[in-house]
Amino acid sequence: MLSRYGDAGYWRTAAIHARAMAATFHDAASRLAMLEIAIKYEAIARRARALETGLRLVDNEEERRAG
């Protein structure tokens, strides 16, 4: 079985699906929770993409400015 952990496209697609699901929720708390999941999926996608391309990810603003 292929691992999806390092597949940026997989996680971007998961984020798209999570946002679509959030749009169907009537309860604000549920919608917010699903949107937070989508944001986390996007973060995983960024990390996976960085691993794919050999980029260094910078997690905090100070390093980003220095970098």
Sequence and secondary structure as in RCSB ss.txt:
>XXXX:A:sequence
MLSRYGDAGYWRTAAIHARAMAATFHDAASRLAMLEIAIKYEAIARRARALETGLRLVDNEEERRAG
>XXXX:A:secstr
    TT HHHHHHHHHHHHHHHHH  SHHHHHHHHHHHHHHHHHHHHHHHHHHT     SHHHHHH 
